[in-house]
């Protein structure tokens, strides 16, 4: 019985050790990049969206619009609109106009590629004056222009505002933003934008989202294997030139086949991203460390000052004196020394730093020190 029980305990211990070794092996294996479609790695040159912007008025607000005395351009915009509609107001009325149900707004939209006249697009409406809320308002007809000054769409409709606000007797409460809203399908496209794809004939350019010589070469090789040698050529790390048919139907079918080809991209560069504003630290999957030892501690100095009043005896000839007294307290916790072996993966680094309670600020300082010592095998980038 003792021999059988000892054998079972030995088998359990050996199984646990084998499981731990297998987990360690798989965790330390380099992560291989998976194949992706060409459409996820690159876009067609010239096929892009365009930004549109316009200035308009939102009417129908429940007393939450612009104040005419502080935002004079709202009143001027109303007068211009009345004149275009054939309404001429006397000067006495113009000087006394104090509308509270109107707000001046900026309207923005994205014109997608291949948009044709008659199609609708979404628009975003944002207040530019001192209006407190755009809820319940209606956008008047607003031309949307491109960077060339031409009108490409016209927006109009009822706003959808996700925010909510209420106030009474000096107390107020607000949820989300009430001075911006959207109009789904609120603009009609009036003019289309031509692209290199529409013009037909000539080669097409595939522009990589992340420039890489290796990925560009692999995309060109995949296209040549499927479409024939000489169809594609990698011009540089960001552009692959493809010889496409000139007929529109054949051109579309050809590009559809190209976009669905599977290509294994280059393994991403090991990077560590710091966001100094929010304290966010992002470590890529290929970040590794060389042999190093890290000890990090925080030194805090607290200075407090209080005043002591010294009064003389009632029958003495002395004077009352105020004497300041300062106390300085220095606290330095014991730093924990961490030892990292060569080739340590990201998982081990994060686990060790979390074990000692490192904050994002501490993590930034530790990684910068590792990079300066040559132990961090990654690029540091601050955004």
N, C-alpha and C positions, 0 to 999 in steps of 0.2 A: 504494500500500500504506500509506504514511504517513497519507494522508487517511482511508482506510478505518479504520485502527487508531485514529486520533484521534476519528473519528465514533463508534466503538464505545465508547471510553472516556467520551466525552461523554454517550452514551446511558445507560451504566451509572450515571454520576454523577447524571444527571437522574432516573433511576428510583429511585435510593437516596434522593434528596432528596424526591421525591414520596411515597415510602413513609413517610418520617419525618414529613412534613407531615400525611399522612392519619392516622397513629398519634397524633400530637399533637392533631389535631382530635377524634378519637373519645375520647381520654383526657380532654379538657377539656370534652366535652359533659356537661351535667347528667344524672345518672341518673334516669330516669323510673320512678315507682312502677308496679308491675305489678298487674293486677287479681287480686283474691283473693275467695274465697267468703265469704259473710256469716258462716258458722259459724266461720271463722278470725279474724274481726274482732270478733265479739260473741257473748255467751252469753244464754240465756233466763233472765230474772229468776226467782229462786226455785228453779231447777234447779241444785243444788249438792251436793257431798259433805259429810258430817259426820264429825267426829273422835270416836273412841271410845277409852276407856282403861279398864284394869282392873288389879287386883293379884292375883297368883297365885303358885304354887309350881312349881318344876321339880324333878323327882325323877329318880333313876337315874344321877346323876353319879358318875364314877369318882374319888371323893375330892377333887373340885375345887369342892365347894359352899361355903356360908357357914360360918364358924366361930361356933358358938353363943355363945361367951363374948363376942365382939365384935359380933355381930349378934343381939340377943335377940329381935327381932320375927320372925325365921324360926322359932324354936322355938315362939313363941306362935301363929304361924299354923298350924304342924303340930298343936298341941294343939287348936285350934279345929276343924281339919279332922277329927281323930280323934273329937271329941265329936259332930260332925254325922253321922259314920258309925257312931255307937253304941259307940265304944271309949273306955272310961274307965280311965285309968292311975292307979296309986297315987302319992301325993306323993313317995315315995322314988325312983320311976323318973323322975318329971318333973324333979327337981332334978339328976339325973345324965345327962340326955340330951345327947349331943354328936354330932349328926348331921353327916356330912361329904358326904353324897350329895344334899343338898337345898339349893336356892337360892331366895331371894325375888326375884321379877321383876315388872316393869311391862310390861303387854301393851297395845299400841296398834294401831289399825286405822282405815281410812277406810271409811265406809259410803257407797257410791255412790248417786247419785240413782236413784229408781225401783226400789231393791232390795226384793225381796219376801221374806216368811218362807220359809225352806227353802233359799234361795240361800247360797252360801259366799263368803267373802272372805278375803284374805290378812291375816296378822297379823305383827307384829314383837315379839319378846321381848327385853328388856334387863334385865340384872342390876342390882339396887339395893344389894346387900350387898358382901361382899368375896370373892365366888366368883371363881375364876381362870379357869374355862371352863364353858360350857354345852353342850359337845359331848357328844352321846349322851344328852341329857336328854329327858324327856317332860313337857310342860306339863299340869298337872292342870286340871280343868274350871274356867274362869275367866269370870265374867260381865263383859261389856264395856258400860260405861255412857256415855251422852251427857252434854252440859252440863246437861241438866235432871234428871240423876240417875236416869233410867229405863234399864233394861237393853234393849239393842237387838240384842245378839249374844252368843253363848257360844263361847269358844275352848277347844280341847284338841287335843293331838297331839304328834308327835315333831318336835324342832327340827332345822333345817338350819343348821349353823354353817360359814361359809366359812373362818374362821381356823383356825390350827393352832399349837400350842405344845408345847414339850418342855423339861424341865429335869433336871439331874443334877449332884450335888456342887457346887451353887452356881452352875453355868453354865446358862443358859437361852437359848432361841431361840423367837421367835414371829413368825408371819406373819399379817397382818391382825388383826382383832379377834375374840377368842374369847368375850367376855362378852355378845354379842348375836347373835341368830339370827332366822330367819323360819320360819313354818309356812305353806306354800302351801295355800290353801283350808282354813285351820285353824279358821275360825269359821263357825258357822251363824247366819244372820240370824233373829232371833226377832220383830222388830217393824219395820214399815215407817214411813217418814217421809213425811207428806203435803206436797205442794208446791202452789203456785198453779196450776201446769199441770194437776194432777189434779182440782182443784176445778171446772174447766170454767166457761165463760161469762166475759164481760168481756175487756178487752184484755190483750195480752201485752206485756212490756217486754224489749227487746233491750238488754243492757248491754254497752257497748264495753269491750274489754280495755284499750285506750289511748284515753282521752277525747280527742275532736277534733271541733270544730264542723263542719269540712269533711267529715270522714268520716261523721258522723251525718247530715248533710244529704244526702250522696250515697246512703247506705243507704235513707233515706226516699224519695228520688226513684226509686231502682231498684225498690223495692217498689210504689210507686204506678204506675209504668209497666207492671208486670207484673200487678198485682192490681186495679188501678183507683184512680182519684184519691180521696184521703181515707182510704185504708187505713192509711197510716203517717204519723206526725208526729214530728219530732225535738223532744223536749222540752228537751234541753240537750246539752252536749258528750258526755255519757256514756250517755244513755238515748234510745231510739227506741221510741215506743209504737205497737203494731200492733193493729188490730182483727181478731181471729181468730174463726172460727166457734165455736159453743158445743158442737156434737156432738163426742164424743171422736175418732171416725174422721176427720171432716173437719178437726178441729183439728190432728191429727198430719200429715195430708197437706198442709195449708196451710203448716205450719211447715217441712216438708221442702222445699217449693218455695222458701220464703223463704231457708232456709239455703244453698241451692245457687245463689242469685243471685250474679253476679260484680260486684264493686264495686272501683273503683280508690281505695285509701285516700290520705289526704293524705301528701305527702312528709314524712318524719320530720324533726323539728327537729334542726339541727346541734348535736351534743353531744360533749363530751370527758369521759370518765368516768375518775376517779382512784380506785384502791384503795390507800389509804395503808398498809394492813397487808401486802399482798403485793407492792406496787410495780408493779401492773398498770396500764397506760394503754391505754384503748380510744378510738379516734377514729371518729366517725360518717362516713358517706359524703359528707355535705354540708358538711363542714368546709372552709372556704377562708380565705385570708389576704389582707390588704391589703398595701401596700408597706411593707416593714420590713427592717432589717438586724439580725442577731443575732450576738453574739460571746459565747461561754461558755467559761470556763476554771475549773479546779479549783485552789484554793489549799490546800496541805497543809503543816502545821507539825508537825515531829517533834522532841520534846524527850527526850534521853537523859541519864542521870546516872550517873556512876561515882565511886568513892571512892578517893583516893590516900592511902597511908600514908607519913608522913614520920618517919623514925627518926633520933635524934642519933648522934654518934660514940660508940664504946664507952667512951671515957674522958671524954666530955663530960657536962655537967650538965643537958642538955636532956631533954625528954619526948617520947614518941611521940605524934604528932598525926594524926588522920584528917581529911583535907581533901576535901570533896565538890567535884566538877567537873561542870558541866552544859554540854551541847552542844545548841544550837538550830539546826535545819536547816529552812529555808523553801524549798519547791519550788512554783513556779507555772508550769505549761506554757503555751506560747503558744496563745492562743485564735484559732480560725479564724473569720473573719468571713463570715457567710452573708447573701446578698442575695436577698429574695423579691419578685417582681413582683406587681402587683395581680391577684387572681383565681386565685392558685396553688392547685392542687387538693391533696387529701390525699396522693396518690401522690408528688407532687413534694416535699412537706414531709417525708414519711417517708424518702424516698430521700436527701434532703440531710442529715437528722439521723443516719441510719445511716452516711453517708459519713464523718462526723466522729467516729463512735463514741460517740454520746450514750447514756448509760444511762437506765433508767426514771426515776431520781431527777433526772438532768439534764433529761430531757424534760418532767417536771412543772414544774421551775423555768423552763424556756424558754417553755412554753405559758402559764404564769401571767404571765410578763413580757409576752408578746405580747398577752394579754387586757387587762392594765393599760394597755398602750400603744394599745389600740383597733385592733390589727391582726388579731386573731383573731376571726373571725366564727362564734362557736359559744358554747354555754353550758358552763360548767365545773361539774361535779358531783363531789363527793367522797363515796365510800361507805365 
